């Protein structure tokens, strides 16, 4: 999605796990939604990446503002 929204390919470098890194990660919000009724502000991956890239670009233009 980052490549799609950003408009260019990423350089991906895979390396061995470091000490302390988890064997795998799970990113699901089903349980917190069901038990607490939580809803994310942004529930669309393209929107999340768009906002993230905009923030990073702003930091490049105005690093101390």
Z-matrix of the N, CA and C atoms (Angstrom, degrees):
N
C 1 1.440
C 2 1.532 1 110.92
N 3 1.337 2 116.77 1 -35.09
C 4 1.464 3 119.82 2 179.04
C 5 1.522 4 109.88 3 -64.12
N 6 1.309 5 117.60 4 -40.59
C 7 1.466 6 120.12 5 177.02
C 8 1.522 7 110.83 6 -64.24
N 9 1.309 8 117.57 7 -41.87
C 10 1.460 9 121.82 8 -178.92
C 11 1.527 10 111.07 9 -64.36
N 12 1.314 11 117.15 10 -51.54
C 13 1.468 12 121.52 11 -178.04
C 14 1.528 13 110.37 12 -69.75
N 15 1.324 14 116.93 13 -40.91
C 16 1.460 15 121.13 14 -177.83
C 17 1.517 16 114.12 15 -74.49
N 18 1.314 17 116.31 16 -21.54
C 19 1.453 18 120.10 17 176.09
C 20 1.511 19 116.14 18 80.80
N 21 1.324 20 116.49 19 14.19
C 22 1.470 21 118.82 20 176.42
C 23 1.528 22 109.72 21 -155.46
N 24 1.336 23 116.23 22 157.69
C 25 1.465 24 119.13 23 -177.15
C 26 1.528 25 112.19 24 -71.71
N 27 1.307 26 115.24 25 151.75
C 28 1.457 27 122.29 26 175.02
C 29 1.521 28 109.76 27 -93.00
N 30 1.303 29 115.77 28 149.17
C 31 1.467 30 120.62 29 171.19
C 32 1.526 31 105.29 30 -90.31
N 33 1.316 32 116.71 31 115.85
C 34 1.463 33 121.58 32 -176.79
C 35 1.516 34 108.94 33 -109.40
N 36 1.310 35 115.52 34 127.59
C 37 1.459 36 121.18 35 179.31
C 38 1.525 37 107.63 36 -126.13
N 39 1.306 38 116.79 37 112.52
C 40 1.464 39 121.19 38 178.89
C 41 1.522 40 109.67 39 -92.29
N 42 1.321 41 114.58 40 135.07
C 43 1.460 42 120.38 41 179.41
C 44 1.519 43 108.82 42 -135.46
N 45 1.312 44 115.83 43 168.63
C 46 1.466 45 120.87 44 179.63
C 47 1.529 46 110.08 45 -66.51
N 48 1.323 47 115.93 46 154.31
C 49 1.465 48 120.76 47 175.63
C 50 1.512 49 110.19 48 -61.18
N 51 1.323 50 114.63 49 146.17
C 52 1.461 51 120.26 50 175.22
C 53 1.522 52 108.99 51 -91.81
N 54 1.300 53 117.12 52 162.21
C 55 1.462 54 120.83 53 176.55
C 56 1.527 55 108.53 54 -58.18
N 57 1.305 56 116.57 55 130.37
C 58 1.456 57 121.28 56 178.94
C 59 1.516 58 114.18 57 93.41
N 60 1.343 59 118.69 58 -14.17
C 61 1.456 60 120.43 59 177.11
C 62 1.526 61 109.91 60 -69.75
N 63 1.345 62 117.92 61 139.72
C 64 1.459 63 119.53 62 177.74
C 65 1.527 64 110.91 63 -69.12
N 66 1.316 65 115.68 64 152.84
C 67 1.463 66 120.35 65 179.45
C 68 1.526 67 111.26 66 -66.40
N 69 1.335 68 116.56 67 -32.24
C 70 1.466 69 120.98 68 176.81
C 71 1.527 70 108.85 69 -157.90
N 72 1.316 71 115.95 70 160.27
C 73 1.457 72 121.91 71 178.90
C 74 1.521 73 109.32 72 -121.73
N 75 1.313 74 116.41 73 145.94
C 76 1.455 75 121.76 74 177.43
C 77 1.520 76 107.52 75 -123.61
N 78 1.308 77 116.69 76 127.35
C 79 1.464 78 120.77 77 -179.55
C 80 1.523 79 108.88 78 -121.43
N 81 1.305 80 115.34 79 81.76
C 82 1.462 81 121.15 80 178.05
C 83 1.520 82 108.74 81 -131.34
N 84 1.317 83 115.37 82 142.78
C 85 1.461 84 119.51 83 -178.44
C 86 1.525 85 111.61 84 -113.78
N 87 1.329 86 118.06 85 14.52
C 88 1.467 87 121.21 86 -176.86
C 89 1.527 88 112.77 87 -56.61
N 90 1.305 89 116.91 88 -45.39
C 91 1.462 90 120.26 89 -175.05
C 92 1.531 91 112.48 90 -67.65
N 93 1.324 92 117.18 91 -44.97
C 94 1.464 93 119.19 92 -179.67
C 95 1.527 94 110.99 93 -68.01
N 96 1.335 95 116.32 94 -32.07
C 97 1.468 96 119.50 95 175.34
C 98 1.526 97 110.19 96 -65.03
N 99 1.322 98 116.45 97 -46.63
C 100 1.462 99 120.90 98 -176.57
C 101 1.523 100 112.35 99 -69.46
N 102 1.324 101 117.10 100 -43.99
C 103 1.465 102 119.89 101 -173.82
C 104 1.528 103 114.22 102 -83.51
N 105 1.327 104 116.88 103 -32.93
C 106 1.459 105 119.47 104 -175.96
C 107 1.532 106 113.96 105 -114.58
N 108 1.322 107 116.01 106 -6.38
C 109 1.457 108 119.13 107 -178.15
C 110 1.520 109 113.53 108 70.42
N 111 1.331 110 116.52 109 18.98
C 112 1.458 111 121.43 110 -178.90
C 113 1.522 112 110.74 111 -69.52
N 114 1.312 113 116.10 112 141.55
C 115 1.456 114 122.04 113 174.40
C 116 1.524 115 108.00 114 -131.76
N 117 1.326 116 117.50 115 132.13
C 118 1.462 117 119.65 116 178.75
C 119 1.528 118 111.19 117 -71.61
N 120 1.310 119 116.40 118 152.21
C 121 1.461 120 120.69 119 176.78
C 122 1.527 121 109.29 120 -65.73
N 123 1.331 122 116.06 121 -41.88
C 124 1.461 123 121.58 122 178.60
C 125 1.514 124 107.83 123 -117.84
N 126 1.320 125 115.84 124 119.70
C 127 1.466 126 120.89 125 -175.85
C 128 1.528 127 111.58 126 -116.28
N 129 1.315 128 115.53 127 20.33
C 130 1.461 129 120.70 128 -177.30
C 131 1.524 130 107.44 129 -129.44
N 132 1.326 131 117.25 130 124.42
C 133 1.464 132 120.83 131 -175.06
C 134 1.523 133 111.88 132 -59.80
N 135 1.319 134 118.25 133 -39.59
C 136 1.463 135 120.59 134 179.12
C 137 1.531 136 110.18 135 -62.55
N 138 1.320 137 118.07 136 -40.75
C 139 1.474 138 121.35 137 178.43
C 140 1.524 139 110.83 138 -65.83
N 141 1.321 140 116.86 139 -41.45
C 142 1.467 141 121.31 140 179.32
C 143 1.531 142 110.08 141 -61.77
N 144 1.316 143 116.81 142 -46.80
C 145 1.468 144 120.89 143 -179.44
C 146 1.524 145 110.37 144 -66.50
N 147 1.331 146 117.73 145 -40.31
C 148 1.463 147 121.31 146 178.28
C 149 1.525 148 110.70 147 -58.51
N 150 1.333 149 117.26 148 -47.59
C 151 1.461 150 121.27 149 178.88
C 152 1.532 151 111.30 150 -64.54
N 153 1.322 152 117.06 151 -40.83
C 154 1.462 153 120.87 152 -179.78
C 155 1.521 154 111.89 153 -64.33
N 156 1.317 155 116.51 154 -45.08
C 157 1.462 156 119.81 155 179.70
C 158 1.530 157 111.15 156 -66.99
N 159 1.319 158 117.72 157 -36.44
C 160 1.464 159 120.85 158 176.79
C 161 1.529 160 109.81 159 -62.09
N 162 1.316 161 117.27 160 -42.04
C 163 1.468 162 121.69 161 178.14
C 164 1.527 163 111.02 162 -62.59
N 165 1.323 164 116.49 163 -46.21
C 166 1.465 165 120.32 164 179.94
C 167 1.530 166 110.87 165 -63.15
N 168 1.327 167 117.08 166 -40.50
C 169 1.471 168 120.17 167 178.86
C 170 1.527 169 110.34 168 -65.41
N 171 1.321 170 117.26 169 -39.26
C 172 1.465 171 120.81 170 177.11
C 173 1.533 172 110.08 171 -61.26
N 174 1.316 173 116.91 172 -42.54
C 175 1.465 174 120.41 173 179.14
C 176 1.525 175 112.04 174 -63.37
N 177 1.320 176 116.50 175 -33.58
C 178 1.467 177 119.50 176 177.28
C 179 1.527 178 111.00 177 -68.07
N 180 1.342 179 117.32 178 -38.46
C 181 1.473 180 121.94 179 -179.54
C 182 1.530 181 111.90 180 -76.79
N 183 1.338 182 116.12 181 -40.51
C 184 1.470 183 121.77 182 -173.15
C 185 1.526 184 109.26 183 -133.35
N 186 1.317 185 118.36 184 73.47
C 187 1.472 186 120.05 185 -171.79
C 188 1.525 187 115.45 186 -64.16
N 189 1.316 188 119.86 187 -24.30
C 190 1.449 189 120.69 188 -175.28
C 191 1.522 190 113.06 189 -116.14
N 192 1.318 191 117.82 190 19.53
C 193 1.470 192 117.51 191 -179.43
C 194 1.509 193 111.94 192 -106.43
